[in-house]
Amino acid sequence: MDLQIEEYKYHDGTVYNGQWNEHGHRHGIGYLAFPDTSKYWGQFEDGMFGGLGILTFQDGSRYEGEFKKGKFHGLGIFTRKDKMAFEGEFREGKIWGLGLVTFPDGSHGLPRNEGYFEGNHIIRREKCAMVVHQARITANRAKKIAA
């Protein structure tokens, strides 16, 4: 597959700079800047965020990790603008699976907010240090791609 690299400005003010496939879809490595100041750096698959990347939001929140079909999916770290963070598993754009919540003061709460989550709710408390470690590795890999 021969990927072309070029910039494209959309009618709404969004700007994409990166690779395209032969079907005219964003595909490969690229950078997407939205009019609201949100930005994405990383991999695209057939026009959508797919693979490793970093998405920053207008309010200062940030996700670093894996994407699938344009959504957080896999391992990663989501950090809110107030520095509260979730490190762990995501599914279809939501916190879903094993992970750890860290509050802005660096604590994890009492009892510790570590375990299995569905959405923003902890379902079962359990140790998941390996998943948190893998989420940190994945976030660092996303940073390297975005650099």
Phi, psi and chi 1 to 4 in degrees:
 res  aa     phi    psi   chi1   chi2   chi3   chi4
   1 MET       -  126.7  179.2 -175.6  -56.0      -
   2 ASP   -96.4  112.5 -172.3   27.1      -      -
   3 LEU   -96.7  130.9  -60.7  174.6      -      -
   4 GLN   -94.4  146.7  -59.2  -63.7  -42.7      -
   5 ILE  -114.2  122.5  -61.6  174.3      -      -
   6 GLU  -163.3  166.2   57.1 -173.9   77.5      -
   7 GLU   -99.7  145.3 -178.3  174.5  -74.9      -
   8 TYR  -139.4  133.3 -176.5   80.2      -      -
   9 LYS  -107.7  121.2  -65.7 -179.7 -176.9  176.6
  10 TYR   -82.4  160.3  -64.9   87.4      -      -
  11 HIS   -62.3  -24.2   69.1  -79.2      -      -
  12 ASP   -87.1    0.5   67.6   -6.3      -      -
  13 GLY   100.4   -8.7      -      -      -      -
  14 THR   -65.3  140.3  -59.8      -      -      -
  15 VAL  -124.7  130.4  177.0      -      -      -
  16 TYR  -116.6  135.0  174.1   72.4      -      -
  17 ASN  -132.7  114.4 -166.5  -29.2      -      -
  18 GLY   166.7 -155.4      -      -      -      -
  19 GLN   -89.0  150.0  -63.0  175.3  -43.1      -
  20 TRP  -130.1  150.3  -59.7   81.4      -      -
  21 ASN   -94.4 -179.9   65.2   17.9      -      -
  22 GLU   -68.9  -11.7   66.5  -88.5    8.9      -
  23 HIS   -94.0    3.7  -56.8  -67.6      -      -
  24 GLY    80.0   19.7      -      -      -      -
  25 HIS  -102.0  146.8  -63.5  133.1      -      -
  26 ARG   -59.9  128.0  -62.3  179.9  -60.2 -110.6
  27 HIS  -160.1  125.5 -164.3   88.0      -      -
  28 GLY   110.5 -140.0      -      -      -      -
  29 ILE   -98.6  137.2  -56.1  -67.5      -      -
  30 GLY  -163.9  176.5      -      -      -      -
  31 TYR  -132.6  129.5  168.7   74.2      -      -
  32 LEU  -124.7  122.6 -165.8   59.9      -      -
  33 ALA  -114.0  123.6      -      -      -      -
  34 PHE   -94.9  156.0  -62.3   94.5      -      -
  35 PRO   -59.5  -27.4  -20.4   28.4      -      -
  36 ASP   -82.2    7.0   71.1   -4.8      -      -
  37 THR    82.4    0.8   70.8      -      -      -
  38 SER   -66.5  149.5  -62.5      -      -      -
  39 LYS  -143.2  149.8  -64.2  174.8 -179.9   67.9
  40 TYR  -132.0  131.8  174.5   81.2      -      -
  41 TRP  -123.3  133.0  -59.1  -96.0      -      -
  42 GLY   147.5 -150.3      -      -      -      -
  43 GLN   -92.4  145.2  -63.4  174.0  -41.8      -
  44 PHE  -122.0  145.3  -71.1   81.7      -      -
  45 GLU  -128.4  113.8  -69.0  179.4    1.3      -
  46 ASP    51.1   45.1 -154.6   24.9      -      -
  47 GLY    95.8  -14.0      -      -      -      -
  48 MET  -117.0  160.7  -57.7  174.2   90.3      -
  49 PHE   -57.8  126.1  -52.4  157.3      -      -
  50 GLY  -159.0  122.4      -      -      -      -
  51 GLY   107.3 -141.6      -      -      -      -
  52 LEU   -94.9  141.2  -64.9  169.4      -      -
  53 GLY  -171.5  175.7      -      -      -      -
  54 ILE  -128.9  128.1  -63.1  173.9      -      -
  55 LEU  -119.8  120.8 -179.2   60.1      -      -
  56 THR  -109.5  143.0   61.4      -      -      -
  57 PHE  -106.9  161.2  -63.8   89.8      -      -
  58 GLN   -53.3  -36.4 -179.7 -178.1   25.8      -
  59 ASP   -81.5   -0.8   71.7   -4.5      -      -
  60 GLY    98.2   -5.8      -      -      -      -
  61 SER   -68.3  159.0  -62.6      -      -      -
  62 ARG  -151.7  139.5  177.5 -178.9 -179.9  100.6
  63 TYR  -121.8  132.7  174.3   78.9      -      -
  64 GLU  -126.7  119.9  -57.3  164.6  -27.1      -
  65 GLY   158.0 -147.0      -      -      -      -
  66 GLU   -93.3  144.2  -63.5  175.2  -52.8      -
  67 PHE  -126.7  153.2  -70.1   81.8      -      -
  68 LYS  -147.0  127.4 -177.0  177.3  178.0 -178.4
  69 LYS    50.7   41.8  -65.0 -176.5 -179.7  176.7
  70 GLY    84.5    1.4      -      -      -      -
  71 LYS  -124.8  157.6  -63.5  179.4  179.8  178.7
  72 PHE   -57.9  127.7  -49.3  163.4      -      -
  73 HIS  -161.2  117.1 -166.0   92.3      -      -
  74 GLY   115.6 -143.0      -      -      -      -
  75 LEU   -96.8  145.2  -65.5  166.7      -      -
  76 GLY   178.3 -175.4      -      -      -      -
  77 ILE  -130.8  125.5  -60.6  172.7      -      -
  78 PHE  -109.7  124.8 -178.6   82.6      -      -
  79 THR  -121.5  122.4  -53.2      -      -      -
  80 ARG   -75.4  166.9  -66.9 -173.4  -20.7 -171.8
  81 LYS   -61.7  -26.6   66.1  178.3  179.2  175.8
  82 ASP   -85.5    6.5   66.9   -0.9      -      -
  83 LYS    79.0    5.4  -55.0  -59.7  180.0 -149.6
  84 MET   -69.8  138.0 -174.8  171.9  175.0      -
  85 ALA  -137.6  152.9      -      -      -      -
  86 PHE  -123.6  126.4  178.2   82.7      -      -
  87 GLU  -116.2  120.3  -59.1  168.5  -76.0      -
  88 GLY   159.0 -139.4      -      -      -      -
  89 GLU  -100.5  143.8  -62.7  175.5  -46.3      -
  90 PHE  -129.8  151.0  -64.5   80.4      -      -
  91 ARG  -141.8  124.9 -175.0 -172.9  -50.5  166.1
  92 GLU    48.1   44.6  -64.3 -177.9    2.4      -
  93 GLY    86.2    5.8      -      -      -      -
  94 LYS  -127.1  154.2  -62.3  176.3 -176.3  162.6
  95 ILE   -64.9  120.9  -67.6  170.9      -      -
  96 TRP  -158.9  105.8 -155.8  -78.5      -      -
  97 GLY   128.4 -158.6      -      -      -      -
  98 LEU   -78.9  143.4  -64.3  172.0      -      -
  99 GLY   177.5 -177.8      -      -      -      -
 100 LEU  -135.0  132.6  173.1   66.5      -      -
 101 VAL   -96.6  133.7  172.7      -      -      -
 102 THR  -120.7  126.5  -57.1      -      -      -
 103 PHE   -82.4  164.0  -65.7  100.1      -      -
 104 PRO   -54.7  -28.1  -28.3   36.3      -      -
 105 ASP   -83.9    3.4   66.4    1.9      -      -
 106 GLY    90.9   -6.8      -      -      -      -
 107 SER   -83.8  169.6   71.9      -      -      -
 108 HIS  -116.9    6.6  -55.4  -69.8      -      -
 109 GLY    86.7  164.9      -      -      -      -
 110 LEU  -128.6  116.3  -69.9  172.2      -      -
 111 PRO   -68.1  161.1   24.6  -29.9      -      -
 112 ARG   -56.0  130.5 -173.2  175.5  171.3   91.6
 113 ASN   -85.4   71.5  -73.6  -70.9      -      -
 114 GLU  -136.5  133.7  178.4  179.5   26.3      -
 115 GLY   150.4 -145.9      -      -      -      -
 116 TYR   -99.6  125.1 -177.1   80.4      -      -
 117 PHE  -115.6  149.1  -69.5   77.4      -      -
 118 GLU  -131.8  116.2  -70.6 -177.1    1.1      -
 119 GLY    66.6 -136.7      -      -      -      -
 120 ASN   -95.5   14.8  -66.2  -33.0      -      -
 121 HIS  -112.8  132.8  -55.1  -72.9      -      -
 122 ILE   -79.4  127.8 -169.4  161.5      -      -
 123 ILE   -96.6  -38.8  -56.9  -59.6      -      -
 124 ARG  -149.2  129.0  177.9  178.0   71.2 -113.5
 125 ARG   -85.2  129.6  -65.6 -176.5 -166.3  -77.0
 126 GLU  -162.2  157.5   64.6 -177.6   87.8      -
 127 LYS   -71.3  137.8  -59.2  -86.2 -174.7 -152.2
 128 CYS  -146.1   43.3   56.0      -      -      -
 129 ALA   -56.5  -36.9      -      -      -      -
 130 MET   -66.0  -41.4 -167.3   61.5 -177.3      -
 131 VAL   -66.1  -41.5  168.4      -      -      -
 132 VAL   -62.7  -42.6  171.1      -      -      -
 133 HIS   -60.3  -46.0  177.6   70.2      -      -
 134 GLN   -64.5  -36.8  -70.1  -62.6  -36.1      -
 135 ALA   -62.7  -40.0      -      -      -      -
 136 ARG   -66.3  -41.0  -69.3  174.5 -177.6  166.9
 137 ILE   -62.5  -44.3  -71.0  170.4      -      -
 138 THR   -62.5  -43.4  -58.9      -      -      -
 139 ALA   -61.3  -39.9      -      -      -      -
 140 ASN   -66.7  -36.9  -76.8  -29.3      -      -
 141 ARG   -64.4  -39.1  -72.1  177.3   48.4 -136.6
 142 ALA   -63.0  -40.2      -      -      -      -
 143 LYS   -61.7  -38.5  -71.3  176.6 -169.6  173.4
 144 LYS   -67.4  -38.5  -72.5  178.8 -176.8  173.9
 145 ILE   -67.3  -39.5  -74.7  176.3      -      -
 146 ALA   -76.0  -16.3      -      -      -      -
 147 ALA   -69.5      -      -      -      -      -
